[in-house]
Amino acid sequence: MILILISSLLAVFCYFIVPDPSPNANRMIPEIGSKKPGFSVNLMQVKRDKTIAVPGIMARMIGGREDKWQYIPVTDYTIRADSLIYQKYVDEGITERKSIPFSEVNPEQPVSRVTYYLGTDKFGRDILSRLLIGVRVSLGVGLIAVLISLTIGILLGALAGYFRGRTDDVIMWFINVIWSIPTLLLVFAITLVLGKGFWQVFIAVGLTMWVNVARLVRGQVLAIRELEYIEATRALGYSHLRAIFRHILPNILGPVMVIAASNFASAIVIEAGLSFLGVGVQPPQPSWGLMIKENYNFIITHNPMLALVPGFAIMLLVLAFNLLGNGLRDALNVRGK
């Protein structure tokens, strides 16, 4: 719960916390690409050609803040008269001597020391910033997918279990058809219809995860509809909808919450797999699966952490939701106690 709470807070306030608050943490500095964790460099701040508007708090929370300055890595610099002479960092042990009018740099802090605690990717972007912003994608996909799966699954499962007969036969036939299609194949098909993108992944994952919910709800409703208090609702003349939504569904929320936590973990894994295969979240938006795809070739070379760090993040978050599901199952298992 602590890990999930911290991840949720990061997802909301990530742009106020990360070292690179630019949209999608997409500040590219090619000269310092593929650096190992702990790499430090001096960055000179140079004026950009266009004027950057200052976003409000809500706009910054949602999309970050575009960089006001252009960042150039330097190893040394001196100020002479109205010029700044610097040694531009090109590669390890390679520099290039240049000069720029002092009016073009940030007068308050022309050069600042920056440390990349998890290193940089091949484009020179901060891995730590993209990792933290990627929490938003994983939790967002999990949340929307669970909401969609619960809405469809509870509705169809409740109708099948309560009315039985032909209604149950039709709904179970549909469930079995969807159940027989491999999850990834179904996600691919939905993604091809809706297109590749951020929101399309949410919908595609959600539309493939309702089957487990529907089967569980149907079984629970079949058992509860025969109890005395449900028979009492019929004797009192209550409508079917009132019996389902006021008297049956509130009494099966325990198992539904457990499967919702499990589906949350599954949605995170499916989104990471889709992004890794190139049909999920698209660049430059940070996604843990996409980060693994962009950097997996470094596992066998000099900087394996580029791909291992997002992999560890996926593992920890999925483990947290699975443990949450196990805890809910034990807490809500009244009969077992």
N, C-alpha and C positions, 0 to 999 in steps of 0.2 A: 504493500500500500504506500509505503514511503517513496519507493522508486517511481510508482505510477503518479503520485502526487507531484514529485519533483519534475517528472517529465511533462506533466500537464502545465505546470507553471512555466517551464521553459518554452513550451509550445505557444503560450500566450505572450510572454514578455521576452522572447528570444532576441528581437532586434534591439532591445535596450541592454542586453547582456553581452552579446557576441563582440569579439574584437573587430570584425568586419561587418558593420551595419548596413552595407549597400544592399540593394534588392537582390535576394537570393544568394547573398554573400559571394557575388560574382566579380569581385575586384581582381582582375587578371594582371599579373606582373610576370611575364614570360621568363625574365632573366633569373628568377629564383624558383623556377619550376622543379618539382620532385625533390624537395629538400627534406631531410630527416627531422624527426621531432626535436625541438629545442633549438632550431636554427634561428639565429638573430641577424638582423641587417639594419643598416641605416636607410631610411626612406626620406627622400626630399619631396616636399609638397609644392607642386607647381600649379599655377592657375590653369583652369580648363578654358577651352574656347567659348563654351556656352555658359549662360547664367543658370545656376541651379536654384530652383525654388525651395524654400524651407517648408517641409510638410508639417501638418498638425500632429498631435499626439496619436490620434486614432489612425491616421494615414500611415504614420511611421510604425505603429504597432502591427499593422496589417502587411505593409509592403516594404518597410525599411526606409532608408534615406539615401538618395543618390549622392555619390562622392562629390564634394565641392572642389577637391584637388586631384591632380594626377600624381601618382606616386612613382618615383624613380629611385631605384636602389643605388646607393653611393658608398664608397669606402672612405672617402675623405673630402673635405671641402674647406675653402678659405674665402673670405669676403674682402674684395679689393674695390675701393671706391663705390661705384654703383653696380658692380658685377659680383656674381658668385661663381667661383671656379671650383669645379668638383671632379672627382674621379668616379665615373659611372661604373657600377658593377656589371660586368658582362657574363662572367662565369668564374668558377673557382680559380683564383690566381690571375684572372684576366680583367683589366680595367681599361677605360677609355677617358681621356682627359677632355672636358668640355667646359663651357662657360654659359651663363645665362644672366640677363639683367635682374638685379635684385628685386625690382618691382614686380617680377613675374612669380616670385615665390611667396610662401606664407611668411609675412614679416614677424609674426609672433613666435613661430617655431619652424624655421626653414627645413630643419632635418630632425627627425625623431627616430629613436631606437625602438624597433619592433621585434618581438620574439614570437615565433610560430611554435607553440607548445606541442602540437601534433604534426608539425611539418606542413608542406604545401603539396598540391597535386601538380600534374604536368603542365597546367596553365598558370601556376603560381598563385593559386587561390588558397586561402587559409582553411585547412582541413577541420580545425576545431569549430570555426564559425559555421561551415556547411554541415557539420555533424549535428550541432545544436539546432540549427534551423530545420534539418531533416526530421527532427522529432515531430514537428508540426504535420508533416506529410503522413508519417506512420500513424500517429494518433488520429488525424483527420480521417484517413481511410478506414481505420478500425471503427471509429464512432459512426460515420455515415453508413458503413457496411452493416454494422450491427443494427442500427435503426431501421434500415430497409429490410433486413432479414427478419427482424422481430415483427415488423408491421405485416409483411406478407405471410410469414410462417404462423403467427398467432391467429390471423384472420382465417386462413384456409384450414389450419388444424382444428380450430374451434368449430367451424362449420361442419367439417367432416365428422368430428367426434360427437357433436351434439345431435345433428339431424340423422346421421347414419344412412342406411339404405342407399338409394341411387346417388345422393349427394356425396356420400362417403366413397362410393365406387368411382365416380368421376374424378374427384379430387385425388384419391390414391393412385388412380391410373396416371394422372398428370405428374404426381410426385415421383412415381416409379420411372417415368420417362426421363425426367430431369435427373433423377438419381443415377440412371444408367450412363449418363454422359460424363466423361472425365472433367473434373473441375477446371483444369487449365485450358482444355479444349473449349469448354463453354465460355470461359472468360475471353479467350482469343476471339471467338465468334462475336460476342457482344462488343468487344473492343473494336473489331473491324467494322461493325455496323455504326457504332457511336463515334468512332474516330479515336485517335491517340491524344491523350491529354490528362490534365489534372482531375477535373470533375468526372470525366468518362471512366477513370479507374475506380472512383468511389462507387459509381452506379454498377459497373460491371462486376465488381467483387460482391457488392450487396445482393445482386440478383442471383448469385450462385450459392449463397449460404443459407437460404431460407428453408431448404428441404429438411435439414436436421431439426430445426425449430418446429416445423409443421408436424413432423412425425412424433416428436415429443409431446407437443400440445394435444394432438389427437389422442394419444394414449392416456394422458392425464384426464382429459375431458370425458373419455369413455368410462373411466372409473368413477369420476365424481358425479356424472349425471344420474347415476343410479342411487345416490345417497338420499337420505330422508329429507334433508332441507331443500334439495332441488325438486323433489316430488311436491314439497309444500309450496314452492313457487308456482308450480303448475296448478295446484288445487286453488291457490289464491287468484289465479287468472293473470299472472304476470306475463308479459310478452317474452318471446324467445330472446330478443336482444338484451332485455333487462336481466334475464336469468344468466345469460352468457357473460355479460360485461360487469354486472354488479355482484354476482354470486359465485360464478365458476372461476373466471380468470384471476380474481384476487387471491384465490386459494391455490393456484398453481404457479405463483410468481417465483417460488423458491427454485424449482428445477429450471425455469426459464432464465433466471439470473445466472445460474451456473453455466448453462450452455451459451449465454451471451458473452460471458468472460472467455470461454473457450473460442467462440467465433471471433472475438476481438483479436486474440493471439493469431488465429489462422489468417485473418485479414491482413495483418502486418506481414506475415510470411509471404502470402500470395502477392501483395503489392510489391514487395522487394523482388520476388521472382519475375514479375511482369516488367519492372523497371530494368532488371538485369538483362532481360531478353529484348528490351528496346520497345516494348509496346505499352509501357506504363507511363510514369511521369517523364516528361521530356526536358532535355537541357534548355536553359541553365538551371532550372529549378532543382534544388538539392534533394535527393532521395537516397536513402542508405543503399538500396539495391543498385541505383544508378552509379553511386560512388564506387561500389565494388566492381561494376562493369568497367568503369573508366580506368581503374587502377589494379585490376586483378593480375595483370602481367608483371607487376612489380613484386609479386609474392616470391618469385624465384630469382629476383635480382637484388638490388642494393637497398630497397626501401619497402619491405613487406607491410609495414604498418598502414600504408595508404589504403589497402584493402582489408586488413585485419580489423582495424578500429571500427568501421561501420558494421562489420560482421559481428563483432562482440556486442555492439549496441543492439542489433536485432536480437541476438541471443538473450541478452539480459531483459529486454522489454517483453519478449515472448514468454520467458520464464516467469516474470513477475505476474503476467495475466494468467498463466496456467496455475501458479500457486494461489492466486486470488480465487480462481474457480474452485480449486480443491478446498480452500478455506470456507468458501460459501457453501459448498456441498456438505462439509462437516457441520457447519453452524446451523444449517437449515434442515439437517436430517433428524427431525424430532423423533421419529419412530425408532431410529437406531439408538438414540440416547435413552 
